[in-house]
Amino acid sequence: MVNFDVSNLRRMTKMLAPAADFDSYFTFYYDETNNIRKFYVRKIDFNSYFNSNFVLGGLVYQRSSPNIKLLFDRLNLQKNITEVKLKHIA
């Protein structure tokens, strides 16, 4: 694991947005949808359509991670599933 000192960046950002809450503790769960990762130009077309929508969606939980075992149990997911994806529930 690599640690970065972000204290100067944090201090400057707090000065730019004094009303923002920089001291609360949150846990973020997010997922990228339709992220093609790399876009290629080929001779006659592209490797992806321009009408594909990239979406970053997710949930935020205040404080540390909640116990999600009950949620996983109610979704009847396989035991080896470690993250919930749309393809697992829809």
C-alpha positions as semicolon CSV with decimal commas, in nm:
position;residue;x (nm);y (nm);z (nm)
1;M;0,000;0,000;0,000
2;V;0,120;0,351;-0,082
3;N;0,041;0,643;0,147
4;F;0,029;0,999;0,019
5;D;0,052;1,313;0,228
6;V;-0,255;1,513;0,128
7;S;-0,248;1,761;0,414
8;N;-0,159;2,061;0,192
9;L;-0,420;1,965;-0,067
10;R;-0,680;1,921;0,208
11;R;-0,594;2,257;0,367
12;M;-0,620;2,439;0,031
13;T;-0,947;2,267;-0,058
14;K;-1,095;2,362;0,279
15;M;-1,001;2,724;0,211
16;L;-1,177;2,712;-0,127
17;A;-1,491;2,550;0,014
18;P;-1,520;2,657;0,380
19;A;-1,880;2,531;0,413
20;A;-1,790;2,177;0,303
21;D;-1,765;1,907;0,569
22;F;-1,411;1,766;0,561
23;D;-1,410;1,612;0,907
24;S;-1,695;1,361;0,905
25;Y;-1,629;0,994;0,835
26;F;-1,807;0,829;0,541
27;T;-1,785;0,496;0,361
28;F;-1,847;0,510;-0,014
29;Y;-1,971;0,222;-0,225
30;Y;-1,964;0,305;-0,594
31;D;-1,967;0,141;-0,932
32;E;-1,892;0,252;-1,285
33;T;-2,156;0,166;-1,541
34;N;-2,075;0,145;-1,913
35;N;-1,715;0,251;-1,865
36;I;-1,541;0,144;-2,187
37;R;-1,201;0,221;-2,027
38;K;-1,029;0,282;-2,363
39;F;-1,167;0,446;-2,675
40;Y;-1,020;0,339;-3,009
41;V;-1,048;0,496;-3,351
42;R;-1,053;0,223;-3,616
43;K;-1,046;0,257;-3,995
44;I;-1,422;0,276;-4,041
45;D;-1,566;0,316;-3,691
46;F;-1,492;0,314;-3,318
47;N;-1,474;0,040;-3,059
48;S;-1,772;0,189;-2,873
49;Y;-2,084;0,386;-2,954
50;F;-2,101;0,754;-2,867
51;N;-2,448;0,706;-2,721
52;S;-2,322;0,484;-2,439
53;N;-2,375;0,657;-2,107
54;F;-2,104;0,645;-1,842
55;V;-2,254;0,662;-1,494
56;L;-2,086;0,665;-1,156
57;G;-2,344;0,555;-0,905
58;G;-2,339;0,433;-0,552
59;L;-2,424;0,472;-0,188
60;V;-2,268;0,664;0,097
61;Y;-2,284;0,542;0,454
62;Q;-2,200;0,776;0,739
63;R;-1,921;0,634;0,959
64;S;-1,768;0,292;0,901
65;S;-1,905;0,008;0,692
66;P;-2,250;-0,123;0,788
67;N;-2,317;-0,493;0,836
68;I;-2,447;-0,598;0,493
69;K;-2,476;-0,970;0,566
70;L;-2,853;-0,943;0,613
71;L;-2,889;-0,761;0,279
72;F;-2,681;-1,025;0,099
73;D;-2,884;-1,302;0,268
74;R;-3,215;-1,147;0,159
75;L;-3,092;-1,108;-0,200
76;N;-3,013;-1,482;-0,205
77;L;-2,673;-1,421;-0,360
78;Q;-2,422;-1,697;-0,408
79;K;-2,172;-1,728;-0,123
80;N;-1,876;-1,627;-0,343
81;I;-2,031;-1,289;-0,443
82;T;-1,843;-1,004;-0,273
83;E;-2,016;-0,710;-0,445
84;V;-2,368;-0,660;-0,574
85;K;-2,394;-0,591;-0,947
86;L;-2,704;-0,523;-1,152
87;K;-2,655;-0,857;-1,331
88;H;-2,690;-1,035;-0,994
89;I;-3,025;-0,885;-0,898
90;A;-3,199;-0,790;-1,225
